[in-house]
Amino acid sequence: MKGKILIVDDMADLRVLLKAVLEDDYTVAEADSGAALQQCFAQEAPDVVLLDLKLPDANGLDLLPLIKKNWPDTEVVVLTGESATIEAAVEATKRGAYHFINKPFDAQVLRVTIDRAIESKQQKEENNSLRRAISTMSGSSTPVFKSPQMQTVVRTVERIAPSDVTVLITGESGTGKEVIADLIHALSPRSKNKIIKVNCAALPRELIESELFGSVKGAFTGANADRHGLIRQAEGGTLFLDEISEMPIDTQSKLLRVLQDQKVRPVGGKADYQTNCRIIAATNRNPEDAIKDGKLREDLFYRISAISVHLPPLRERREDIMPLANAFLKRFSAQANRTLRHFTPAAAERLASRDWPGNIRQLQNEIQRAVLLCEGPDVDAGDLSVTEIRIVPSEGHDTSFTLLKGVERNAIIQMLRETGGNKLETAKKLGIGRQTLYNKIKAYGIDV
């Protein structure tokens, strides 16, 4: 994606020149005065502002704090004329300027400076996002994870992230496995490179090997050119393999060789290529059951589970329900331009008493829906789609299952009723996978 540059200069000829130099590599906008700049504050923040110190209606030095206040992460490169003093340049730096360039400028020097400024902005955003994530997860600030179980998970992640060890994340659908994978990558030395994410259950069986390992021209019908697979695309970064137990067994065997030899051979190829990416895998199955059922190779399991991180379901860490709900309320209210800030006691009690079979994903969907439909100043119990559930076992079904399973079973029944028996829609609303829903329907003897 192109970086976005805003030129703030009153000289039309210079703006035309700058735009001609930059527009092939960046998206360029213009402002010819301080007043025009302030009108831009209502728009999306640019990556870099090229700011002239001498404007007809303002001093660039005075505009610098204003820019940083409205666009905290935007970098400002000051354009100084020949008459500008060193003192002015130093003062600009003190007020938040990233760099300054003398006029007339060298086009190559300008592009290099802009690229470095964009990198600086991206690094700031990543650091700020990571700082917020870590502070809320670990219990400082307004904690998202208050439960001892999740605080232990976060501490484990902080310890293992700097290494290159493979990690297996387990937990039910919707417990936040992808979030933990993102956190491991963000805290690792590989964070400057990509994290490539693959849902193994979503890839067609006949294409999964070419997607992962790449292919050479003519390897199969439609292979019209050599193609790098996702493993090579994640070079220097992280490859996140979600639902790894849904990967075909023969593909698991080839993946094991990649992990052991650090080499990958494209489909139809004759040569191996050295690879360097960290593997993080995840599954919503119990690994031991997956091995027993022939869904996961035992040798691959031992290879990817050098470190295992288990995420408990939301029903086992109820201390996290309301902090998560409040965080979602804040986020979705801002997105919808609403001023909702609180849950009423009745709404909070209803949220906290639920077992949330779809875990965090289901809770998130519920809060987003409530924000969009709520008409009052606070979210009340009536704004929630979740209701009180009574356990009513189906005729002929074994009633010896636990209260916990009964609550989950009836949550599925309730959602099936709301969707008219539409299993795909039910799975989406519950925040679980379709196959997971099918398995639970079968296990609980639910007659659809």
C-alpha positions as CSV (number, residue, x, y, z in Angstrom):
1,M,0.0,0.0,0.0
2,K,1.3,3.5,-0.9
3,G,2.2,5.8,1.9
4,K,0.0,9.0,2.2
5,I,1.9,12.3,2.0
6,L,0.4,15.8,2.8
7,I,2.3,18.8,1.3
8,V,1.8,22.0,3.2
9,D,3.4,24.9,1.3
10,D,2.1,28.1,-0.1
11,M,4.2,27.9,-3.3
12,A,2.1,26.3,-6.0
13,D,5.1,25.6,-8.2
14,L,6.9,23.7,-5.4
15,R,3.8,21.7,-4.7
16,V,3.5,20.7,-8.3
17,L,7.2,19.7,-8.4
18,L,6.9,17.7,-5.2
19,K,3.8,16.0,-6.4
20,A,5.5,15.0,-9.7
21,V,8.4,13.6,-7.8
22,L,6.4,11.6,-5.3
23,E,3.0,10.6,-6.8
24,D,4.4,7.4,-8.5
25,D,5.4,6.0,-5.0
26,Y,2.9,7.7,-2.7
27,T,-0.6,9.1,-2.4
28,V,-0.2,12.9,-2.3
29,A,-2.5,15.6,-1.0
30,E,-1.9,19.3,-0.8
31,A,-2.6,22.3,1.5
32,D,-1.5,25.9,0.7
33,S,-1.9,27.4,4.2
34,G,-2.3,26.8,7.9
35,A,-6.0,27.2,7.6
36,A,-6.2,24.5,4.8
37,L,-4.0,22.2,7.0
38,Q,-6.5,22.5,9.9
39,Q,-9.3,21.5,7.6
40,C,-7.4,18.3,6.9
41,F,-7.6,17.3,10.5
42,A,-11.1,15.9,10.0
43,Q,-9.7,13.5,7.4
44,E,-7.6,10.3,7.7
45,A,-4.2,11.0,9.1
46,P,-1.3,11.0,6.5
47,D,1.8,9.0,7.1
48,V,4.1,12.1,6.6
49,V,3.5,15.8,6.4
50,L,6.0,17.9,4.4
51,L,5.7,21.3,6.2
52,D,7.0,24.6,5.1
53,L,8.0,26.8,8.0
54,K,6.9,30.0,6.4
55,L,3.2,30.1,5.4
56,P,1.1,33.2,4.7
57,D,-1.2,32.8,7.7
58,A,0.9,30.8,10.1
59,N,4.4,29.9,11.4
60,G,5.2,26.2,10.7
61,L,6.8,26.0,14.2
62,D,3.4,26.9,15.7
63,L,1.6,24.3,13.5
64,L,3.9,21.5,14.6
65,P,2.3,20.9,18.0
66,L,-1.1,21.1,16.4
67,I,-0.3,18.4,13.9
68,K,1.1,16.1,16.6
69,K,-2.0,16.7,18.8
70,N,-4.4,15.7,16.0
71,W,-2.3,13.1,14.3
72,P,0.0,11.7,17.1
73,D,1.7,9.1,14.9
74,T,2.2,11.2,11.8
75,E,5.7,12.2,11.1
76,V,6.5,15.7,10.0
77,V,9.4,16.6,7.7
78,V,10.1,20.3,7.8
79,L,11.1,22.0,4.5
80,T,13.4,24.9,5.3
81,G,14.5,27.7,3.0
82,E,18.1,28.8,2.5
83,S,17.5,31.6,5.0
84,A,16.3,29.3,7.8
85,T,18.6,29.1,10.8
86,I,20.0,26.1,12.5
87,E,18.1,27.3,15.6
88,A,14.8,27.1,13.7
89,A,15.6,23.5,12.6
90,V,16.5,22.5,16.1
91,E,13.4,24.1,17.5
92,A,11.3,22.2,14.9
93,T,12.8,19.0,16.1
94,K,12.1,19.8,19.7
95,R,8.4,20.4,18.8
96,G,8.1,17.0,17.2
97,A,9.5,17.2,13.7
98,Y,11.0,13.9,12.4
99,H,13.6,15.6,10.2
100,F,14.2,18.7,8.1
101,I,15.4,19.2,4.5
102,N,16.8,22.3,3.0
103,K,15.4,23.8,-0.2
104,P,16.3,23.2,-2.9
105,F,16.2,19.5,-2.1
106,D,17.5,16.4,-3.7
107,A,14.7,14.1,-4.9
108,Q,16.4,10.9,-3.8
109,V,17.2,12.3,-0.4
110,L,13.6,13.4,0.0
111,R,12.3,9.9,-0.9
112,V,14.7,8.2,1.4
113,T,13.7,10.5,4.3
114,I,10.0,9.9,3.6
115,D,10.5,6.1,3.6
116,R,12.3,6.3,6.9
117,A,9.6,8.5,8.3
118,I,6.9,6.1,7.2
119,E,8.8,3.2,8.8
120,S,9.1,5.3,12.0
121,K,5.3,5.9,12.0
122,Q,4.5,2.2,11.5
123,Q,6.8,1.2,14.3
124,K,5.2,3.8,16.6
125,E,1.7,2.3,15.8
126,E,2.9,-1.2,16.4
127,N,4.5,-0.3,19.7
128,N,1.5,1.7,20.8
129,S,-0.8,-1.2,19.9
130,L,1.4,-3.7,21.5
131,R,1.8,-1.6,24.6
132,R,-2.0,-1.4,24.9
133,A,-2.4,-5.1,24.3
134,I,0.1,-6.1,26.9
135,S,-1.1,-3.6,29.5
136,T,-4.7,-4.7,29.3
137,M,-3.9,-8.4,29.1
138,S,-1.5,-8.4,32.0
139,G,-3.8,-6.6,34.4
140,S,-2.5,-3.0,34.5
141,S,-4.6,-0.1,33.2
142,T,-8.2,-1.4,32.6
143,P,-7.5,-5.1,32.3
144,V,-9.2,-7.2,29.7
145,F,-8.0,-10.4,31.3
146,K,-8.5,-10.4,35.1
147,S,-8.6,-14.2,35.6
148,P,-5.5,-15.9,37.0
149,Q,-5.6,-18.4,34.1
150,M,-5.2,-15.7,31.4
151,Q,-2.7,-13.7,33.3
152,T,-0.6,-16.9,33.5
153,V,-1.0,-17.3,29.7
154,V,0.2,-13.7,29.1
155,R,3.2,-14.2,31.3
156,T,4.0,-17.4,29.4
157,V,3.7,-15.6,26.0
158,E,6.0,-12.8,27.2
159,R,8.7,-15.4,28.1
160,I,8.5,-17.6,25.0
161,A,7.9,-14.9,22.3
162,P,11.6,-13.8,21.9
163,S,12.7,-17.3,21.0
164,D,12.0,-19.2,17.7
165,V,10.5,-22.2,19.4
166,T,7.4,-23.7,17.8
167,V,4.2,-23.1,19.8
168,L,0.9,-25.0,19.8
169,I,-2.1,-23.1,21.0
170,T,-5.1,-25.1,22.1
171,G,-8.6,-24.1,23.2
172,E,-12.2,-24.1,22.0
173,S,-13.3,-22.0,19.0
174,G,-13.6,-18.4,19.9
175,T,-11.2,-18.4,22.9
176,G,-8.7,-16.0,21.2
177,K,-6.0,-18.3,19.8
178,E,-5.3,-16.0,16.9
179,V,-5.0,-13.1,19.2
180,I,-2.3,-15.0,21.2
181,A,-0.5,-15.9,18.0
182,D,-0.5,-12.2,17.0
183,L,0.9,-11.3,20.5
184,I,3.7,-13.9,20.2
185,H,4.7,-12.6,16.8
186,A,4.5,-8.9,17.9
187,L,6.8,-9.6,20.9
188,S,9.3,-11.6,18.8
189,P,12.4,-10.3,16.9
190,R,10.4,-11.3,13.8
191,S,7.8,-8.6,14.3
192,K,9.3,-6.4,11.6
193,N,8.3,-9.1,9.1
194,K,5.0,-10.6,8.2
195,I,2.8,-13.0,10.1
196,I,1.0,-15.2,7.5
197,K,-2.2,-16.9,8.7
198,V,-3.7,-20.1,7.3
199,N,-6.9,-21.7,8.2
200,C,-6.2,-25.3,7.4
201,A,-9.9,-26.3,7.6
202,A,-10.8,-23.7,4.9
203,L,-8.2,-24.7,2.3
204,P,-9.5,-27.3,-0.3
205,R,-7.7,-30.6,0.1
206,E,-6.5,-30.6,-3.5
207,L,-4.9,-27.1,-3.1
208,I,-3.5,-27.1,0.4
209,E,-0.1,-28.4,-0.5
210,S,0.4,-25.9,-3.3
211,E,-0.8,-23.1,-1.0
212,L,1.7,-24.1,1.7
213,F,4.7,-25.3,-0.3
214,G,4.2,-23.5,-3.6
215,S,4.3,-25.0,-7.0
216,V,6.2,-24.9,-10.3
217,K,4.8,-24.2,-13.7
218,G,3.0,-27.1,-15.1
219,A,2.8,-29.0,-11.8
220,F,-1.0,-29.4,-12.3
221,T,-3.8,-27.9,-14.4
222,G,-3.9,-24.2,-13.9
223,A,-0.3,-23.9,-12.7
224,N,0.7,-21.4,-15.4
225,A,3.7,-20.0,-13.5
226,D,6.0,-20.8,-10.6
227,R,4.4,-19.8,-7.3
228,H,5.8,-19.2,-3.9
229,G,3.9,-20.9,-1.1
230,L,2.9,-19.4,2.2
231,I,5.9,-20.9,4.0
232,R,8.3,-19.0,1.7
233,Q,6.1,-15.9,1.9
234,A,6.5,-15.9,5.7
235,E,10.3,-15.9,5.3
236,G,11.8,-14.1,8.3
237,G,8.4,-13.9,9.9
238,T,5.8,-16.2,11.4
239,L,3.4,-18.8,9.9
240,F,0.3,-19.3,11.9
241,L,-1.4,-22.7,11.0
242,D,-4.9,-22.5,12.5
243,E,-6.9,-25.8,12.9
244,I,-3.8,-27.8,12.1
245,S,-5.7,-31.1,13.0
246,E,-7.9,-30.5,9.9
247,M,-4.8,-30.6,7.6
248,P,-4.7,-33.9,5.5
249,I,-2.4,-36.5,7.1
250,D,-0.2,-36.8,4.0
251,T,0.3,-33.0,4.1
252,Q,1.2,-33.2,7.8
253,S,3.9,-35.6,6.9
254,K,5.4,-33.1,4.4
255,L,5.1,-30.3,6.9
256,L,7.0,-32.4,9.4
257,R,9.9,-32.7,7.0
258,V,9.9,-28.9,6.5
259,L,10.1,-28.4,10.2
260,Q,12.9,-30.9,10.7
261,D,15.0,-29.8,7.7
262,Q,14.1,-26.1,7.4
263,K,13.7,-26.8,3.6
264,V,10.6,-26.7,1.4
265,R,10.1,-28.3,-2.0
266,P,7.3,-26.8,-4.2
267,V,4.7,-29.1,-5.7
268,G,6.2,-30.5,-8.9
269,G,9.6,-29.2,-8.1
270,K,12.9,-31.0,-8.0
271,A,14.9,-28.6,-5.8
272,D,14.6,-27.7,-2.1
273,Y,14.6,-24.2,-0.9
274,Q,15.9,-23.1,2.5
275,T,13.3,-21.5,4.6
276,N,13.3,-19.5,7.8
277,C,9.9,-18.9,9.4
278,R,8.6,-19.6,12.9
279,I,5.6,-21.9,13.1
280,I,2.7,-21.3,15.5
281,A,-0.1,-23.8,15.3
282,A,-3.5,-24.0,16.8
283,T,-6.4,-26.5,17.2
284,N,-9.8,-26.5,18.9
285,R,-9.5,-30.3,19.3
286,N,-8.0,-32.1,22.2
287,P,-4.6,-33.1,20.7
288,E,-4.7,-36.5,22.3
289,D,-8.1,-37.2,20.9
290,A,-7.1,-35.9,17.5
291,I,-4.1,-38.3,17.5
292,K,-6.4,-41.2,18.6
293,D,-8.9,-40.3,15.9
294,G,-6.2,-40.2,13.2
295,K,-6.6,-36.5,12.6
296,L,-3.2,-35.5,13.9
297,R,0.1,-37.2,13.4
298,E,1.7,-38.0,16.7
299,D,5.2,-37.2,15.5
300,L,4.0,-33.8,14.1
301,F,2.3,-33.1,17.4
302,Y,5.5,-33.6,19.4
303,R,7.4,-31.4,16.9
304,I,5.0,-28.5,17.0
305,S,4.2,-28.6,20.7
306,A,7.6,-27.8,22.1
307,I,5.6,-25.1,24.0
308,S,1.9,-25.5,24.5
309,V,-0.4,-22.7,25.5
310,H,-4.0,-23.6,26.5
311,L,-6.7,-21.0,26.5
312,P,-9.6,-22.0,28.8
313,P,-13.1,-21.4,27.7
314,L,-14.9,-18.2,28.9
315,R,-17.2,-20.2,31.2
316,E,-14.1,-21.2,33.2
317,R,-12.8,-17.7,33.7
318,R,-15.9,-15.6,34.4
319,E,-13.8,-12.8,35.8
320,D,-12.9,-11.9,32.2
321,I,-16.5,-11.6,30.9
322,M,-17.4,-8.1,31.9
323,P,-13.9,-6.5,31.3
324,L,-14.1,-8.0,27.8
325,A,-17.7,-6.8,27.4
326,N,-16.7,-3.3,28.4
327,A,-13.8,-3.3,26.0
328,F,-16.1,-4.4,23.1
329,L,-18.7,-1.8,24.2
330,K,-16.1,1.0,24.0
331,R,-14.8,-0.2,20.6
332,F,-18.1,-0.7,18.9
333,S,-19.7,2.5,20.3
334,A,-16.8,4.5,18.8
335,Q,-17.2,2.7,15.5
336,A,-21.0,3.4,15.4
337,N,-20.5,7.0,16.6
338,R,-22.6,6.2,19.7
339,T,-22.0,7.4,23.3
340,L,-22.9,4.2,25.0
341,R,-20.7,3.7,28.0
342,H,-22.2,1.3,30.5
343,F,-24.3,-1.8,30.9
344,T,-27.2,-1.7,33.3
345,P,-26.9,-4.0,36.4
346,A,-29.5,-6.3,34.8
347,A,-27.5,-6.5,31.5
348,A,-24.3,-7.1,33.3
349,E,-25.8,-9.8,35.4
350,R,-27.2,-11.5,32.3
351,L,-23.9,-11.3,30.5
352,A,-21.9,-12.6,33.5
353,S,-24.2,-15.5,34.1
354,R,-24.0,-16.9,30.5
355,D,-21.7,-19.8,29.7
356,W,-20.9,-18.4,26.2
357,P,-20.4,-21.7,24.2
358,G,-18.9,-19.5,21.4
359,N,-16.6,-17.9,23.9
360,I,-15.1,-14.5,23.2
361,R,-16.2,-14.4,19.6
362,Q,-19.8,-15.0,20.6
363,L,-19.5,-12.3,23.3
364,Q,-18.0,-9.9,20.8
365,N,-20.8,-10.5,18.3
366,E,-23.4,-10.0,21.1
367,I,-22.0,-6.7,22.2
368,Q,-21.7,-5.4,18.6
369,R,-25.4,-6.3,18.0
370,A,-26.5,-4.6,21.2
371,V,-24.6,-1.4,20.4
372,L,-26.4,-1.2,17.0
373,L,-29.9,-1.9,18.3
374,C,-29.8,-0.2,21.7
375,E,-32.0,2.9,21.9
376,G,-31.3,4.1,25.5
377,P,-28.2,5.7,27.0
378,D,-27.0,2.4,28.4
379,V,-27.2,-1.2,27.2
380,D,-30.0,-2.9,29.1
381,A,-30.9,-6.6,29.4
382,G,-33.7,-6.1,26.8
383,D,-31.1,-5.0,24.3
384,L,-29.4,-8.4,24.5
385,S,-30.4,-11.4,22.4
386,V,-29.2,-13.8,25.1
387,T,-31.9,-14.9,27.5
388,E,-32.3,-17.0,30.6
389,I,-32.1,-20.7,29.7
390,R,-33.8,-23.6,31.4
391,I,-32.6,-27.1,30.8
392,V,-35.2,-29.2,29.0
393,P,-33.7,-32.5,27.8
394,S,-34.9,-33.9,24.6
395,E,-37.2,-37.0,24.7
396,G,-35.2,-40.2,24.7
397,H,-31.9,-38.5,25.3
398,D,-29.6,-39.5,28.2
399,T,-30.2,-36.9,30.9
400,S,-27.1,-37.8,32.9
401,F,-24.9,-35.1,31.4
402,T,-23.7,-32.3,33.6
403,L,-25.4,-29.0,34.3
404,L,-22.6,-27.2,32.2
405,K,-23.3,-29.4,29.2
406,G,-27.0,-28.8,29.6
407,V,-26.6,-25.1,29.6
408,E,-24.5,-25.3,26.4
409,R,-27.0,-27.7,24.8
410,N,-29.9,-25.3,25.4
411,A,-28.0,-22.3,24.2
412,I,-27.6,-24.2,20.9
413,I,-31.3,-25.1,20.9
414,Q,-32.3,-21.5,21.5
415,M,-30.1,-20.2,18.7
416,L,-31.4,-22.8,16.3
417,R,-35.0,-21.6,17.1
418,E,-34.0,-18.0,16.5
419,T,-32.5,-18.9,13.1
420,G,-35.3,-21.2,12.0
421,G,-32.9,-24.2,12.1
422,N,-30.3,-22.6,9.9
423,K,-27.1,-24.4,11.1
424,L,-24.7,-22.1,9.3
425,E,-26.3,-19.0,10.7
426,T,-26.5,-20.6,14.1
427,A,-22.8,-21.3,14.1
428,K,-22.0,-17.7,13.1
429,K,-24.2,-16.3,15.8
430,L,-22.7,-18.6,18.4
431,G,-19.2,-17.8,17.2
432,I,-18.2,-21.4,16.6
433,G,-17.3,-23.4,13.5
434,R,-19.9,-25.2,11.5
435,Q,-18.3,-28.6,12.1
436,T,-18.1,-27.9,15.8
437,L,-21.9,-27.1,15.8
438,Y,-22.6,-30.4,14.0
439,N,-20.6,-32.3,16.5
440,K,-22.4,-30.7,19.4
441,I,-25.8,-31.3,17.9
442,K,-24.9,-35.0,17.5
443,A,-23.4,-35.3,20.9
444,Y,-26.3,-33.6,22.7
445,G,-29.0,-35.5,20.7
446,I,-30.6,-32.3,19.5
447,D,-33.5,-32.9,17.0
448,V,-33.3,-30.1,14.4
